[in-house]
Amino acid sequence: MFDFSFAELALIVIVAVVFIGPKELPAVLRGVAKAMRGVRQLGNEVRQSFDELGREAGLNESAEEFKHDVKMIRGDDGKMYEIYEMPKKKEEA
């Protein structure tokens, strides 16, 4: 999730100990963890609500139809043909 190096994490810990203090640090860390858990739960609830709304509105079926239509192309004769992707060439080093 976060891309911190060991040196960056050590600096964060040192700054936290200096500004917050070693006695208060465990309580602050518990509070931060609780807040992050709440934000994660809220994000999951929002995602579930949007997924449910999409199912109720029939967007899943529309999305599948759209994906199928995107893979089709009209030929010179007016008929629809499926597009095939060309295999990608391996780049030479």
Secondary structure by P-SEA (a helix, b strand, c coil): cccccaaaaaaaaaaaaaaccccaaaaaaaaaaaaaaaaaaaaaaaaaaaaaaaaaaaaaaaaaaaaaaaacccccccbbbbbbbcccccccc
